[in-house]
Amino acid sequence: MEERQKRALTRARSKLLKDLDVADVLDHLLSKEIIHHDDYDVIKAKETRKERVAALLTLLPQRGPQAFEELVEGLRPNNSWLADELESQLNELNDSSSTSAADELNNVMRAGAVPTLPAFHVPRQVYTEAVRAELRELKEGRFLAVHGMAGIGKSVCVNHALRDAELVFSHFPGGVFWVSVGQADTDVLINKVQALCERLSDDQATALLPPTIEIAVEKLRKLLNQPALRNCLLVLDDVWKPDVLAVFDLGASVLVTTRDAALVERFEGRAAMVQMKDGFSLAESQELFAKRLGIPKQDLPREATDIHRRCGGVPMVIALLCSYLAGKRRHRESRDRWQKCLDNLRSANYEKLRMQSSAHENVTDAIELSVNSLDDEHAEYFRRLAVFGADINIPRQVLCTYWKMTADDVDDCMLYLVKKSLVQEMEDSKLDTVSYSMHDLVIDYMTKKYTPDEKRELHALLLDRYLEACGGDYGRLPDDEYILWFIGHHVHGAGRYELFPSLYFSLAFVGNKLRATGPSDLLNDYRKYAAFLDQGGKDSRRRDFENFVRTAGHRLPALPLPPSAVRDPSAAVVQLALCERDVSAVYEAASRVARTAGDQLFFRWCNKEAMRWSHVLLTKVFSGPVCDVVFTLAQDNLALTAYGDGHIKLWNVVTGDEHPSFYGHTERVQQLTVSPDGSRFVSASDDQTLKIWDLEAAVRAAYGTDEHDVSSGQRSPSPRVRPSSGAFLFPEAAPRDDSLLTLRGHRAAVLCVDWSPDGAHLLSGDVEGTFKLWDVLGGPLFEKEKAHNGHITCCTFSPDSTYFATGAADGRVRLWSTRDASLLYTFSQHHLRVISLSLSKDNNSIVSVADNEIFCWVWDTSRRPSRDYVEVKMQAPNEHDLYLCSRLSRDQRQLVVGTSSNMYETWDLLERRVISTQRGFAGSVTSLVFSHDGERLLAGAGDMVTSCSLTRTPKVEDSLQPLFSARFASPDPSSLVVAAITSNNGVQGQLDRELMVLRGLDGTIVTTTKPVGEKICITEINQAGTMVAFGCEDGSVGVYEIAVASASRAEPNILGKHSQRVISLQFGPDGAVVSGSEDRNMKVWWPDRTNVTCSGNDGAVTQVGLYDSSEGLLAVSCSRDGTLKVYLAASGKLLSAHVAHSGSTVTCYRIVRLAAAARANGTSGRGESPCPPDLVVVTAAVDGKVKMTRLSTGAVVKSFTLDQGPVRTFQLSGDGSLLVTGHDDGDVVVTRTDILCPPLVLKLHQSWVHDLAVSPDGRTIVSVGDCLAWWRLSNKQCTPEHGRLSAQAPGSPRLRPPEKQYFSYWSGRPVEPPAGGGVTAELRQVFAFRGTLARRLAVDDDWTTLVTIDDAGVLYVLQVM
């Protein structure tokens, strides 16, 4: 049907429902093919006449313009008055103007009690259209919630959205009915439901007030089921309680305005939401000022802008100020009235801002009336709320502590204040708690109401209550989402300055606060309260604690709290502090705690003084992946960071403080560039747009107040800003755009952008190979489609802005003229993706970086690129690395390149070599930027940005590979010998893949080998700790004697070669060495320099060993394909071969001696094989299977299948009763091998478990991966289900353990296995590495000393304290 026909049908609907019998028209409509036989049957099947008419009227608008005419024709014979009514309505619509349509809409609004729009209001088109779009999709039985803070204009927005005739008549022909709900109790709600029922029906029977809400709801349900009302819309305004929605959940379409988004969560799948921004935009505030005051928008004074910024555009405050200013216009005109208005706003002097149209003269009077209505008890509780600042959520638990009340009593008290409109209540469904807050106007009232002495008393009261609750132990201050954020504010407010040192120099408090707030807030407190901490220069500890928090604070929140934290919550932070230098006040504090810790386990890092100390200034953890980072020009302390979700953060690189974010992009932001004058910046995004932002205003706002001011105490961010504050709660859902200008035109994701040095142009490139040249006002100047045959990944202008360069995934670098975008030259030497470009200051050279190579082109002419150039190529030192980003230093001498191996390299472009590296980042380094003074570098990796000092970094440094061997030559831990492989990290001229031997607990370097011609990849130390064997990439095998004291570089003794890389080594009796290689051979090297080759393996030999037997020395090999072979070491004769695994790749082997294996099945196996009967090979594969195979017979002693998947490492306890496995998902699984018990799964690591150690008594496990964890086990007596396991022949049924039992470190106690026994575990300590992971672990026989090396090349010799 046409729109006018639909409206005519809607107008006549009530008369048709009253008088029509569908039998009079159905046959006619069927004959004219307006309806079909199926439609006929459906309509006739309806039970009542009205239902049949309603079904027909719903169907007809879908059947085209002829449906109306044929309906009229069908009505003529028996229902001529209805036909006349339809024609009359249509003719009226044809003859009427839009004014009559508006009048009709107004009639519908009045009938539904929809409020009249305010005389002065600002149509907020973005939100209005968003509401209308959702209403068009709103079906019966579904909800639409419009959510926002109090006073934001939700009701006006919804009201304005409903002033759309097409929307109302097409989608809600049954009408629109408005119910103002508010904080209605049951009795009030009954009255509101009754009033709605009376509007829906003329029946006098509905006028009787129902006695209960249930009866009222049932009455409403019956009315809404009437055909005439089936397509109506219910608007529930200002809903506070979820119970209200349940009352109106009667099958109708429902629109709700509310301050609590959680209200509609219970209707998941049936509810949509429109989030309203928490304030007018500047343009909207100006529009309201102009309308209310009757002056042109352009004539508004600049104070209007200042007022908007000061109040955050809160509509209620803007309206209040409009009323104040309008009242002033009756008197002498003066520009000073704007300034006075602004001054009153700054000083919260609302008495001066009188609302002429209000029942109260000003806001303060209205609040005063509410306060005066309180009884004495609640007036005192309200007074105590004056201790809390603005924009703060006050969790219920905080008030429980402060007021010494139960949660129920707090709720009762606060509910009273909520009803008085002095407090707002919010439910946090995720945390299952309730929080409270006060509007800024109430906060301002309390600030002026109560004296400084009163507030000092309240601060002291709150502080004393918390100290009482934690028993004076700052480590036990509750993480209640408040006190750990604001305790410094309350200490200062109470005047208890003597508490500052005891708090902020307490490791228990530091650890507690770091876990709750992160490093940035704690660093801010150290600076804010410096005068009280330093005590006039008498205390020097603050600098050490600040440095500790800045460089190591980000590690603590990522570490789990061991169960011992229940007894000692400071255990984790003390262990972290013990890694500080011995001269640090932080280390001294940690040592004092460790010495008196009782049975709490701590490690002493014995060799830390010999290690290089980090040049990291700060590590900042963000809430998502970092895409790009740049410094602002105005402040070297401020940087911009782009997120993967599209928003951009301004933050302080010294303190970590975060400033308000920039929102506008809807997808990932790829690159940021600051304008030459530093006033703006531009961003490129996957949403196919560029955006220009006001950086100058953001920087000014960031430094608008004294950051060291302690008077307000509000520089610490609230953990959850309250919905009624100026916070932007849902950036991902709201249509917010803070940018000054959006540049559109790209048809694909924009990957790069640059701002010309003369400030006149912008350049951008996208994934389709198109670049665009823009003027700074957003006008496109030139566009070049298919400028490259792949993504344009980088672009940059020349220093004089006369030309620009683009680099792409096709490996080409092209130079273009800025004047006309003509191609000047193409460099085609790259074979892989170009990731960055840099042009020299003098315009005669260009540096380009590709996936694994760097090119520098220098041409002879000084001012313009030409074909006469010199090409310089620099190859990545590690062929496995991929370059991901780069930055050229300001002097253009050094190029810093981020890599996929969690590090960055610094190249000297004149010397054409890597001069330094920095390793140990949390992920691939994807963004880099120099500070403008050249003293600092920011590196983005994963969700972290690290600030590195360039003045503290050593030019050249050696580090160690994480693969090493270690031996304790005697029971004395100081007999430690470590054989490690050096890494030069790509620095030419430094030791790379050479052998370095270190002795003792302090890691003293004893000697290094001279070059052997190829890189060393594996080492092994003999039992006495006097010799080291090594294998190389080229297959060479060598040994050399370890010097007792420091000596010059030793001459290695090369024994011979395999044809491929050596992957396994072992010492045997009498100095013999056995090696395995990827060439599938095992070789035995004798001290007389002869060797024997044991061939015939079917895969790379990953494990080898030499063992005595009745027939002489045996050589055992384990191959990657699961084959086990035994040879005579003297001759290389193959004695036996067994297959432990088939069809699955073996990940790790262990050759062990188990007495239980010799006794299994009552046979020793002698006579069948020369192998010792207790020699067992334990193998694990990627399919999660672990097998124990006896070498003497090839019998599978035991077999297990673990649900965790691939096993990366395992160990057996000394008696073989415990099998401990490490997995790809970070699980450590403990399985009893002697009896049937559920395995115990220890969940801690977030990535691969690389190595394990089990103490001889089976009571302790140490696991190594992304951290080092020390577990204590306790065995419970198990009842065997099938007796002791006996040896099984190959192919016999395997033992599959029953359901697993998990260990949870969050519970603070071990998790008991189910009935039947098993093993329990307790996490005793966690040690965090400087790098991201470690791969090997060595432990002495007494289990007092541990050794490992992380991927940052740092050696750790740890002793149990």
Disulfide bonds with the S-S distance in Angstrom:
Cys1237-Cys1278 2.14
